[in-house]
Amino acid sequence: MFDPLTKGPSRPWLTLIGLGENGLDGLSDASRSALSRAEIIIGGPRHLDLVGAGTRGQCWPVPFSTAPVLAARGRPTVVLASGDPFWHGAGGSLLRDLERSEWVSHPAPSCFALGANALGWKLEDTLCLGLHATPFARLRPLLEAGQRVLCTLRDGAAAAELAAYLCEIGFGASSLTALERLGGPHARIRHTTAKGFDLPEVDAPVLAAIDARGRGLPQASGLEDTLFASDGQITKRPIRALTLSALAPRRGAHLWDIGGGSGSVSVEWCLAAQGATATTFEARADRLENIRRNRRDFGLEHRLTPVEGRAPDVLKNQPLPDCVFIGGGGSEALLDYLWQILPQGTRLVANGVTLETETLLMQAHARLGGHLLKVEIAEAGPLGTLRGWERARPVIQWSVTR
């Protein structure tokens, strides 16, 4: 690297050091050298004690912020992280505000690598999650019988909380291992099950290993309606599956769900593709509460945003989506507004059950093209002492790419 001011090689002012439970004994010469010349050492209290930071030490603020590091810009600074700074560590958060020439990193084995080696688990077949600062509900869409998970926890008490959560979602038979203070002289590994959790005084830092036993969520679109909190205003399972097929979720794509009801389409959109996100617009406050509950129960609080308001007014100043679903409240004014503001390539899908909405979507199809589908579904139900077909209201679906 070259410094244009001095006409010579530049030295990064920030060093990220991965630290294990064996403290200074486990550090490389490069890490020791960076620590010796650092004016400021930033990390958690345990990390600062492990390296004997003394008066040079600064604890991370609560809530977490990278501000202390950015304030030290240009001065020799060390940031301490557990294991690999770029695997659920501080590295990813810091680099949003730093140039590549400003930093260097010296990683140590991650807690996941240590855990996999302790248990004899193939790391490439193991799901690795950072649950130290996120809800356990992130596990719900990922768990299935036979799935192995390594996850970081907030503290020792969180191990019992994790066990209780696994029991709550039907995975109480899962084996649960607490891997405490791995990589140091006080390392301890203890085994139990979620429903039989009986481990006293779990020490931090702690990694939990789950060998899942239970029935997970189906991977196909069209989850059972009973899985969602709803007042009855919900896109029913068969129509939801057809709707998700028409929406065609893709990695990292963003959905506008207009007239969200229970938010079931938004939930399944987020579950269908990695990093997919959704904003759900709903005019009724009581239904927004159901959307928030479903978002929480499916572990999607970081990916699904409920917004109260009526379209098209509520759409103004919102970041433009990759896809739009209109599940309720469709109108000519809304379609005209969307057609004006949506960029080329945006996918639009609208469902309707009323005659007025059917007419609206048929006219939109005649004017703008796309695909028009009418779905009539009947399910078997009791008819006296026998059975008969119970017909649902026909649904018309218009889909088009702008």
ROKOLKOL-807967 format. One record per residue (C-alpha): x, y, z; residue number from 1. Coordinates in steps of 0.001 Angstrom, whole numbers. Example, Ala and Ser with C-alpha at 12.3 -4.5 7.8 and 13.67 -1.06 7.14 Angstrom:
<pts>
<pt u="12300" v="-4500" w="7800" pos="1"/>
<pt u="13670" v="-1060" w="7140" pos="2"/>
</pts>
This chain:
<pts>
<pt u="0" v="0" w="0" pos="1"/>
<pt u="1227" v="3507" w="-864" pos="2"/>
<pt u="669" v="6807" w="947" pos="3"/>
<pt u="452" v="9646" w="-1626" pos="4"/>
<pt u="1359" v="12254" w="1012" pos="5"/>
<pt u="4622" v="10689" w="2166" pos="6"/>
<pt u="5456" v="9075" w="-1207" pos="7"/>
<pt u="6108" v="5860" w="668" pos="8"/>
<pt u="4334" v="2752" w="1917" pos="9"/>
<pt u="1406" v="3358" w="4273" pos="10"/>
<pt u="622" v="1330" w="7360" pos="11"/>
<pt u="-3026" v="641" w="8256" pos="12"/>
<pt u="-3973" v="2439" w="11445" pos="13"/>
<pt u="-6522" v="-230" w="12500" pos="14"/>
<pt u="-5756" v="-3858" w="13327" pos="15"/>
<pt u="-8510" v="-6401" w="13910" pos="16"/>
<pt u="-7292" v="-9209" w="16149" pos="17"/>
<pt u="-9126" v="-12462" w="16631" pos="18"/>
<pt u="-8746" v="-13566" w="20227" pos="19"/>
<pt u="-9255" v="-16946" w="21840" pos="20"/>
<pt u="-9810" v="-17916" w="25466" pos="21"/>
<pt u="-6063" v="-18543" w="25801" pos="22"/>
<pt u="-5505" v="-14788" w="25431" pos="23"/>
<pt u="-1999" v="-13597" w="24617" pos="24"/>
<pt u="-635" v="-17152" w="24475" pos="25"/>
<pt u="-2609" v="-17848" w="21308" pos="26"/>
<pt u="-1648" v="-14713" w="19385" pos="27"/>
<pt u="709" v="-14522" w="16423" pos="28"/>
<pt u="3790" v="-12287" w="16398" pos="29"/>
<pt u="1957" v="-9854" w="14112" pos="30"/>
<pt u="-941" v="-9571" w="16577" pos="31"/>
<pt u="1428" v="-9054" w="19512" pos="32"/>
<pt u="3295" v="-6338" w="17591" pos="33"/>
<pt u="46" v="-4508" w="16791" pos="34"/>
<pt u="-996" v="-4648" w="20455" pos="35"/>
<pt u="2337" v="-3301" w="21652" pos="36"/>
<pt u="2219" v="-213" w="19428" pos="37"/>
<pt u="-1533" v="486" w="19811" pos="38"/>
<pt u="-2584" v="3714" w="21482" pos="39"/>
<pt u="-6188" v="2506" w="21779" pos="40"/>
<pt u="-7515" v="-1027" w="22299" pos="41"/>
<pt u="-11263" v="-1534" w="21835" pos="42"/>
<pt u="-13205" v="-4656" w="22787" pos="43"/>
<pt u="-15482" v="-6276" w="25308" pos="44"/>
<pt u="-14451" v="-6285" w="28992" pos="45"/>
<pt u="-13414" v="-9960" w="28845" pos="46"/>
<pt u="-11216" v="-9380" w="25777" pos="47"/>
<pt u="-9585" v="-6325" w="27310" pos="48"/>
<pt u="-8737" v="-8330" w="30442" pos="49"/>
<pt u="-7309" v="-11205" w="28406" pos="50"/>
<pt u="-4701" v="-8924" w="26769" pos="51"/>
<pt u="-4109" v="-6685" w="29783" pos="52"/>
<pt u="-5222" v="-3542" w="27915" pos="53"/>
<pt u="-5016" v="-1344" w="31013" pos="54"/>
<pt u="-5560" v="2384" w="30474" pos="55"/>
<pt u="-5454" v="1964" w="26706" pos="56"/>
<pt u="-8620" v="-152" w="26800" pos="57"/>
<pt u="-12055" v="1093" w="25748" pos="58"/>
<pt u="-15191" v="-1032" w="26044" pos="59"/>
<pt u="-17724" v="-1202" w="23247" pos="60"/>
<pt u="-20680" v="1100" w="23922" pos="61"/>
<pt u="-24116" v="-334" w="24721" pos="62"/>
<pt u="-26023" v="-446" w="22427" pos="63"/>
<pt u="-23237" v="-1477" w="20057" pos="64"/>
<pt u="-21746" v="1256" w="17899" pos="65"/>
<pt u="-18602" v="1608" w="15800" pos="66"/>
<pt u="-18290" v="5274" w="16810" pos="67"/>
<pt u="-15255" v="4763" w="19140" pos="68"/>
<pt u="-13288" v="3153" w="16314" pos="69"/>
<pt u="-14143" v="5872" w="13809" pos="70"/>
<pt u="-13247" v="8532" w="16392" pos="71"/>
<pt u="-9751" v="6995" w="16630" pos="72"/>
<pt u="-9171" v="7175" w="12875" pos="73"/>
<pt u="-5502" v="7723" w="12054" pos="74"/>
<pt u="-4182" v="6615" w="15466" pos="75"/>
<pt u="-2728" v="3118" w="16012" pos="76"/>
<pt u="-5795" v="1202" w="17142" pos="77"/>
<pt u="-6626" v="-2443" w="17843" pos="78"/>
<pt u="-10093" v="-3942" w="17839" pos="79"/>
<pt u="-10440" v="-7272" w="19651" pos="80"/>
<pt u="-12946" v="-9857" w="18469" pos="81"/>
<pt u="-13704" v="-13467" w="19273" pos="82"/>
<pt u="-11967" v="-15819" w="16854" pos="83"/>
<pt u="-12569" v="-14704" w="13285" pos="84"/>
<pt u="-13563" v="-10991" w="13176" pos="85"/>
<pt u="-15482" v="-11582" w="9945" pos="86"/>
<pt u="-17691" v="-14435" w="11104" pos="87"/>
<pt u="-20453" v="-12886" w="13214" pos="88"/>
<pt u="-17790" v="-10493" w="14555" pos="89"/>
<pt u="-17134" v="-6759" w="14565" pos="90"/>
<pt u="-15314" v="-6809" w="11227" pos="91"/>
<pt u="-18414" v="-6742" w="9043" pos="92"/>
<pt u="-19914" v="-3810" w="10956" pos="93"/>
<pt u="-16728" v="-1763" w="10811" pos="94"/>
<pt u="-15990" v="-2109" w="7126" pos="95"/>
<pt u="-19086" v="-222" w="6056" pos="96"/>
<pt u="-17250" v="2962" w="7060" pos="97"/>
<pt u="-13610" v="2124" w="6278" pos="98"/>
<pt u="-11436" v="1969" w="3184" pos="99"/>
<pt u="-9563" v="-1253" w="2513" pos="100"/>
<pt u="-6206" v="490" w="2990" pos="101"/>
<pt u="-7091" v="1499" w="6581" pos="102"/>
<pt u="-7143" v="-1912" w="8242" pos="103"/>
<pt u="-5517" v="-5307" w="8535" pos="104"/>
<pt u="-6942" v="-8416" w="10181" pos="105"/>
<pt u="-5287" v="-11284" w="12075" pos="106"/>
<pt u="-7974" v="-13940" w="12627" pos="107"/>
<pt u="-7913" v="-16821" w="15092" pos="108"/>
<pt u="-9985" v="-20017" w="14776" pos="109"/>
<pt u="-13665" v="-19090" w="15044" pos="110"/>
<pt u="-15825" v="-20476" w="17808" pos="111"/>
<pt u="-17637" v="-22451" w="15098" pos="112"/>
<pt u="-14394" v="-24110" w="14005" pos="113"/>
<pt u="-13554" v="-24904" w="17632" pos="114"/>
<pt u="-17034" v="-26286" w="18251" pos="115"/>
<pt u="-17069" v="-28456" w="15131" pos="116"/>
<pt u="-13661" v="-29889" w="16030" pos="117"/>
<pt u="-14739" v="-30578" w="19602" pos="118"/>
<pt u="-17835" v="-32481" w="18455" pos="119"/>
<pt u="-16493" v="-34062" w="15297" pos="120"/>
<pt u="-19083" v="-32312" w="13127" pos="121"/>
<pt u="-18366" v="-31502" w="9479" pos="122"/>
<pt u="-18439" v="-27712" w="9434" pos="123"/>
<pt u="-19650" v="-27534" w="5827" pos="124"/>
<pt u="-22760" v="-29531" w="6804" pos="125"/>
<pt u="-23444" v="-27500" w="9949" pos="126"/>
<pt u="-25590" v="-24362" w="10121" pos="127"/>
<pt u="-23642" v="-21594" w="11908" pos="128"/>
<pt u="-25661" v="-18738" w="13400" pos="129"/>
<pt u="-24982" v="-15712" w="15561" pos="130"/>
<pt u="-27849" v="-15652" w="18063" pos="131"/>
<pt u="-26053" v="-13571" w="20685" pos="132"/>
<pt u="-27955" v="-10433" w="19644" pos="133"/>
<pt u="-30926" v="-11791" w="17667" pos="134"/>
<pt u="-34164" v="-13636" w="18586" pos="135"/>
<pt u="-34222" v="-17421" w="18758" pos="136"/>
<pt u="-37106" v="-17271" w="16256" pos="137"/>
<pt u="-34459" v="-17012" w="13521" pos="138"/>
<pt u="-34150" v="-20778" w="13988" pos="139"/>
<pt u="-37765" v="-21602" w="13203" pos="140"/>
<pt u="-37621" v="-21626" w="9377" pos="141"/>
<pt u="-34245" v="-23420" w="9442" pos="142"/>
<pt u="-34764" v="-26342" w="11805" pos="143"/>
<pt u="-35566" v="-29821" w="10538" pos="144"/>
<pt u="-34907" v="-33312" w="11836" pos="145"/>
<pt u="-31213" v="-34100" w="11385" pos="146"/>
<pt u="-30127" v="-30477" w="11004" pos="147"/>
<pt u="-27061" v="-29630" w="13064" pos="148"/>
<pt u="-26666" v="-26068" w="14301" pos="149"/>
<pt u="-23881" v="-24193" w="16058" pos="150"/>
<pt u="-25005" v="-20851" w="17453" pos="151"/>
<pt u="-23478" v="-18174" w="19622" pos="152"/>
<pt u="-25496" v="-17130" w="22682" pos="153"/>
<pt u="-25778" v="-13858" w="24588" pos="154"/>
<pt u="-24617" v="-15314" w="27903" pos="155"/>
<pt u="-24823" v="-18434" w="30045" pos="156"/>
<pt u="-28453" v="-17883" w="31015" pos="157"/>
<pt u="-29437" v="-17904" w="27335" pos="158"/>
<pt u="-28694" v="-21639" w="27109" pos="159"/>
<pt u="-31742" v="-22465" w="29252" pos="160"/>
<pt u="-33813" v="-19930" w="27292" pos="161"/>
<pt u="-32808" v="-21637" w="24049" pos="162"/>
<pt u="-33834" v="-25018" w="25444" pos="163"/>
<pt u="-37261" v="-23606" w="26400" pos="164"/>
<pt u="-37713" v="-22135" w="22924" pos="165"/>
<pt u="-36877" v="-25441" w="21238" pos="166"/>
<pt u="-39525" v="-27145" w="23369" pos="167"/>
<pt u="-42042" v="-24425" w="22474" pos="168"/>
<pt u="-41689" v="-25033" w="18711" pos="169"/>
<pt u="-41765" v="-28822" w="18926" pos="170"/>
<pt u="-38041" v="-29597" w="19044" pos="171"/>
<pt u="-37815" v="-30631" w="22688" pos="172"/>
<pt u="-36267" v="-33998" w="21761" pos="173"/>
<pt u="-33244" v="-32259" w="20205" pos="174"/>
<pt u="-29873" v="-32926" w="21791" pos="175"/>
<pt u="-28323" v="-29736" w="23117" pos="176"/>
<pt u="-24670" v="-29243" w="23937" pos="177"/>
<pt u="-23210" v="-26252" w="25779" pos="178"/>
<pt u="-19636" v="-25537" w="24680" pos="179"/>
<pt u="-18227" v="-23111" w="27228" pos="180"/>
<pt u="-15051" v="-21029" w="26993" pos="181"/>
<pt u="-13649" v="-23041" w="24102" pos="182"/>
<pt u="-9966" v="-22727" w="23278" pos="183"/>
<pt u="-8765" v="-21965" w="26788" pos="184"/>
<pt u="-7835" v="-23709" w="30033" pos="185"/>
<pt u="-11390" v="-23452" w="31399" pos="186"/>
<pt u="-13124" v="-25047" w="28400" pos="187"/>
<pt u="-16079" v="-27279" w="29255" pos="188"/>
<pt u="-18474" v="-29319" w="27114" pos="189"/>
<pt u="-21761" v="-30620" w="28557" pos="190"/>
<pt u="-24580" v="-32530" w="26884" pos="191"/>
<pt u="-28309" v="-32609" w="27545" pos="192"/>
<pt u="-31585" v="-32372" w="25633" pos="193"/>
<pt u="-33847" v="-29362" w="25193" pos="194"/>
<pt u="-36711" v="-30851" w="27220" pos="195"/>
<pt u="-34349" v="-32302" w="29850" pos="196"/>
<pt u="-32125" v="-29235" w="30160" pos="197"/>
<pt u="-30421" v="-29395" w="33548" pos="198"/>
<pt u="-27080" v="-27626" w="33170" pos="199"/>
<pt u="-26322" v="-25292" w="36091" pos="200"/>
<pt u="-24142" v="-22191" w="35838" pos="201"/>
<pt u="-23298" v="-22142" w="32142" pos="202"/>
<pt u="-20211" v="-19982" w="31610" pos="203"/>
<pt u="-19812" v="-17382" w="28860" pos="204"/>
<pt u="-18673" v="-17217" w="26168" pos="205"/>
<pt u="-20898" v="-20115" w="25228" pos="206"/>
<pt u="-21685" v="-21819" w="21955" pos="207"/>
<pt u="-24772" v="-24022" w="21698" pos="208"/>
<pt u="-24797" v="-27118" w="19507" pos="209"/>
<pt u="-28210" v="-28401" w="18428" pos="210"/>
<pt u="-28777" v="-31801" w="16828" pos="211"/>
<pt u="-32366" v="-31179" w="15823" pos="212"/>
<pt u="-35162" v="-33648" w="16416" pos="213"/>
<pt u="-38604" v="-32439" w="15402" pos="214"/>
<pt u="-40803" v="-31472" w="12472" pos="215"/>
<pt u="-39798" v="-28273" w="10691" pos="216"/>
<pt u="-41669" v="-25975" w="8339" pos="217"/>
<pt u="-42271" v="-27227" w="4786" pos="218"/>
<pt u="-39878" v="-25780" w="2231" pos="219"/>
<pt u="-42532" v="-25324" w="-471" pos="220"/>
<pt u="-44805" v="-22269" w="-669" pos="221"/>
<pt u="-48276" v="-22588" w="802" pos="222"/>
<pt u="-47887" v="-23012" w="4559" pos="223"/>
<pt u="-50929" v="-24062" w="6554" pos="224"/>
<pt u="-53221" v="-21150" w="7393" pos="225"/>
<pt u="-53196" v="-22164" w="11064" pos="226"/>
<pt u="-49516" v="-21214" w="11335" pos="227"/>
<pt u="-50432" v="-17532" w="10961" pos="228"/>
<pt u="-52109" v="-15154" w="13382" pos="229"/>
<pt u="-55141" v="-13845" w="11498" pos="230"/>
<pt u="-58632" v="-12402" w="11875" pos="231"/>
<pt u="-59691" v="-14399" w="8814" pos="232"/>
<pt u="-58322" v="-11863" w="6340" pos="233"/>
<pt u="-55617" v="-14068" w="4869" pos="234"/>
<pt u="-54659" v="-15299" w="1411" pos="235"/>
<pt u="-55620" v="-18954" w="1790" pos="236"/>
<pt u="-52993" v="-21658" w="1363" pos="237"/>
<pt u="-53708" v="-22844" w="-2231" pos="238"/>
<pt u="-54055" v="-19295" w="-3564" pos="239"/>
<pt u="-50988" v="-18201" w="-1591" pos="240"/>
<pt u="-48937" v="-20942" w="-3250" pos="241"/>
<pt u="-50087" v="-19773" w="-6694" pos="242"/>
<pt u="-49387" v="-16174" w="-5707" pos="243"/>
<pt u="-45831" v="-16923" w="-4570" pos="244"/>
<pt u="-45245" v="-18777" w="-7832" pos="245"/>
<pt u="-46396" v="-15714" w="-9779" pos="246"/>
<pt u="-44320" v="-13333" w="-7641" pos="247"/>
<pt u="-41201" v="-15488" w="-8211" pos="248"/>
<pt u="-39081" v="-14483" w="-5152" pos="249"/>
<pt u="-35370" v="-14029" w="-5764" pos="250"/>
<pt u="-32349" v="-13588" w="-3532" pos="251"/>
<pt u="-32231" v="-10108" w="-2006" pos="252"/>
<pt u="-35391" v="-8900" w="-3778" pos="253"/>
<pt u="-37807" v="-6506" w="-2049" pos="254"/>
<pt u="-41604" v="-6835" w="-2068" pos="255"/>
<pt u="-44369" v="-4319" w="-1538" pos="256"/>
<pt u="-47353" v="-6219" w="-88" pos="257"/>
<pt u="-50316" v="-3844" w="-428" pos="258"/>
<pt u="-53319" v="-4712" w="1710" pos="259"/>
<pt u="-51294" v="-7106" w="3825" pos="260"/>
<pt u="-54080" v="-8603" w="5981" pos="261"/>
<pt u="-52139" v="-11102" w="8084" pos="262"/>
<pt u="-48886" v="-10603" w="6167" pos="263"/>
<pt u="-48830" v="-14271" w="5113" pos="264"/>
<pt u="-47648" v="-13487" w="1567" pos="265"/>
<pt u="-44853" v="-11268" w="2911" pos="266"/>
<pt u="-43774" v="-13973" w="5351" pos="267"/>
<pt u="-43602" v="-16642" w="2662" pos="268"/>
<pt u="-41845" v="-14251" w="272" pos="269"/>
<pt u="-39082" v="-13724" w="2858" pos="270"/>
<pt u="-38830" v="-17454" w="3591" pos="271"/>
<pt u="-38616" v="-18356" w="-92" pos="272"/>
<pt u="-35321" v="-16654" w="-980" pos="273"/>
<pt u="-32178" v="-15767" w="941" pos="274"/>
<pt u="-32085" v="-12107" w="1918" pos="275"/>
<pt u="-35526" v="-11350" w="442" pos="276"/>
<pt u="-37292" v="-8494" w="2260" pos="277"/>
<pt u="-40811" v="-7070" w="2329" pos="278"/>
<pt u="-42721" v="-3969" w="3307" pos="279"/>
<pt u="-46338" v="-4758" w="4181" pos="280"/>
<pt u="-48870" v="-1934" w="3934" pos="281"/>
<pt u="-52092" v="-2312" w="5907" pos="282"/>
<pt u="-54725" v="310" w="6705" pos="283"/>
<pt u="-56101" v="-1343" w="9855" pos="284"/>
<pt u="-54126" v="-1142" w="13098" pos="285"/>
<pt u="-55530" v="-4433" w="14468" pos="286"/>
<pt u="-54316" v="-6320" w="11412" pos="287"/>
<pt u="-50919" v="-4680" w="11728" pos="288"/>
<pt u="-50635" v="-6367" w="15127" pos="289"/>
<pt u="-51170" v="-9754" w="13472" pos="290"/>
<pt u="-48519" v="-8897" w="10895" pos="291"/>
<pt u="-46072" v="-7970" w="13667" pos="292"/>
<pt u="-46830" v="-11198" w="15529" pos="293"/>
<pt u="-46273" v="-13305" w="12399" pos="294"/>
<pt u="-43069" v="-11437" w="11674" pos="295"/>
<pt u="-41835" v="-12209" w="15194" pos="296"/>
<pt u="-42954" v="-15860" w="15208" pos="297"/>
<pt u="-41184" v="-16618" w="11933" pos="298"/>
<pt u="-37990" v="-14803" w="12962" pos="299"/>
<pt u="-38317" v="-12112" w="10284" pos="300"/>
<pt u="-38137" v="-8924" w="12337" pos="301"/>
<pt u="-35027" v="-7862" w="10407" pos="302"/>
<pt u="-36584" v="-8495" w="6979" pos="303"/>
<pt u="-40293" v="-7639" w="7144" pos="304"/>
<pt u="-41492" v="-4088" w="7820" pos="305"/>
<pt u="-45190" v="-3382" w="8575" pos="306"/>
<pt u="-46429" v="106" w="7642" pos="307"/>
<pt u="-49841" v="1502" w="8530" pos="308"/>
<pt u="-51649" v="3403" w="5811" pos="309"/>
<pt u="-53761" v="3224" w="2700" pos="310"/>
<pt u="-52337" v="2986" w="-806" pos="311"/>
<pt u="-51433" v="4839" w="-2904" pos="312"/>
<pt u="-50747" v="7655" w="-407" pos="313"/>
<pt u="-48745" v="5444" w="1972" pos="314"/>
<pt u="-46407" v="4385" w="-849" pos="315"/>
<pt u="-44935" v="7838" w="-1326" pos="316"/>
<pt u="-41277" v="8214" w="-274" pos="317"/>
<pt u="-40897" v="4445" w="175" pos="318"/>
<pt u="-37854" v="2768" w="-1450" pos="319"/>
<pt u="-39026" v="1248" w="-4734" pos="320"/>
<pt u="-39533" v="-2534" w="-4789" pos="321"/>
<pt u="-38551" v="-5332" w="-7137" pos="322"/>
<pt u="-42017" v="-6848" w="-6901" pos="323"/>
<pt u="-45518" v="-5717" w="-5882" pos="324"/>
<pt u="-48446" v="-7786" w="-4627" pos="325"/>
<pt u="-51922" v="-6282" w="-4327" pos="326"/>
<pt u="-53970" v="-8527" w="-2099" pos="327"/>
<pt u="-56698" v="-6093" w="-1157" pos="328"/>
<pt u="-57937" v="-2614" w="-1926" pos="329"/>
<pt u="-57049" v="-2604" w="-5620" pos="330"/>
<pt u="-58272" v="394" w="-7583" pos="331"/>
<pt u="-57689" v="2070" w="-10932" pos="332"/>
<pt u="-55958" v="4968" w="-9160" pos="333"/>
<pt u="-53560" v="2556" w="-7431" pos="334"/>
<pt u="-52712" v="679" w="-10637" pos="335"/>
<pt u="-52143" v="3944" w="-12518" pos="336"/>
<pt u="-49882" v="5241" w="-9733" pos="337"/>
<pt u="-47843" v="2057" w="-9643" pos="338"/>
<pt u="-47450" v="1999" w="-13419" pos="339"/>
<pt u="-46064" v="5537" w="-13297" pos="340"/>
<pt u="-43524" v="5037" w="-10498" pos="341"/>
<pt u="-42318" v="1446" w="-10869" pos="342"/>
<pt u="-39083" v="981" w="-12812" pos="343"/>
<pt u="-38803" v="-1311" w="-15805" pos="344"/>
<pt u="-38527" v="-4973" w="-14802" pos="345"/>
<pt u="-40717" v="-4688" w="-11697" pos="346"/>
<pt u="-43107" v="-7614" w="-11270" pos="347"/>
<pt u="-46743" v="-6836" w="-10364" pos="348"/>
<pt u="-49263" v="-9429" w="-9170" pos="349"/>
<pt u="-52833" v="-8609" w="-8119" pos="350"/>
<pt u="-55551" v="-10910" w="-6748" pos="351"/>
<pt u="-59249" v="-10146" w="-6615" pos="352"/>
<pt u="-62492" v="-11874" w="-5603" pos="353"/>
<pt u="-65133" v="-9165" w="-6153" pos="354"/>
<pt u="-66832" v="-8449" w="-9471" pos="355"/>
<pt u="-65502" v="-4905" w="-9343" pos="356"/>
<pt u="-61908" v="-6078" w="-8896" pos="357"/>
<pt u="-62364" v="-8713" w="-11612" pos="358"/>
<pt u="-63481" v="-6014" w="-14036" pos="359"/>
<pt u="-60562" v="-3787" w="-13008" pos="360"/>
<pt u="-57979" v="-6527" w="-13566" pos="361"/>
<pt u="-59492" v="-7643" w="-16863" pos="362"/>
<pt u="-59312" v="-4069" w="-18123" pos="363"/>
<pt u="-55721" v="-3736" w="-16897" pos="364"/>
<pt u="-54808" v="-6932" w="-18722" pos="365"/>
<pt u="-56428" v="-5683" w="-21955" pos="366"/>
<pt u="-54569" v="-2373" w="-21680" pos="367"/>
<pt u="-51171" v="-3418" w="-20316" pos="368"/>
<pt u="-50806" v="-7104" w="-21169" pos="369"/>
<pt u="-49424" v="-9752" w="-18861" pos="370"/>
<pt u="-51127" v="-12957" w="-17749" pos="371"/>
<pt u="-54693" v="-13366" w="-16515" pos="372"/>
<pt u="-55696" v="-16400" w="-14446" pos="373"/>
<pt u="-58980" v="-17407" w="-12860" pos="374"/>
<pt u="-58889" v="-20004" w="-10097" pos="375"/>
<pt u="-61893" v="-21878" w="-8735" pos="376"/>
<pt u="-61246" v="-24254" w="-5853" pos="377"/>
<pt u="-63578" v="-26657" w="-4067" pos="378"/>
<pt u="-62789" v="-28687" w="-959" pos="379"/>
<pt u="-64607" v="-31710" w="382" pos="380"/>
<pt u="-66810" v="-30999" w="3379" pos="381"/>
<pt u="-69727" v="-32494" w="5324" pos="382"/>
<pt u="-73126" v="-32561" w="3610" pos="383"/>
<pt u="-75559" v="-34047" w="6085" pos="384"/>
<pt u="-74317" v="-37531" w="6840" pos="385"/>
<pt u="-72327" v="-37585" w="3586" pos="386"/>
<pt u="-69813" v="-35297" w="1942" pos="387"/>
<pt u="-69967" v="-32700" w="-809" pos="388"/>
<pt u="-67891" v="-30057" w="-2496" pos="389"/>
<pt u="-67654" v="-26664" w="-789" pos="390"/>
<pt u="-66721" v="-24105" w="-3396" pos="391"/>
<pt u="-64606" v="-21093" w="-2493" pos="392"/>
<pt u="-65111" v="-17764" w="-4222" pos="393"/>
<pt u="-63305" v="-17669" w="-7566" pos="394"/>
<pt u="-60052" v="-15675" w="-7528" pos="395"/>
<pt u="-58806" v="-13729" w="-10510" pos="396"/>
<pt u="-55085" v="-13069" w="-10704" pos="397"/>
<pt u="-53327" v="-10631" w="-12994" pos="398"/>
<pt u="-49544" v="-10726" w="-13257" pos="399"/>
<pt u="-47333" v="-8557" w="-15416" pos="400"/>
<pt u="-43712" v="-7400" w="-15628" pos="401"/>
<pt u="-43413" v="-3636" w="-16064" pos="402"/>
</pts>
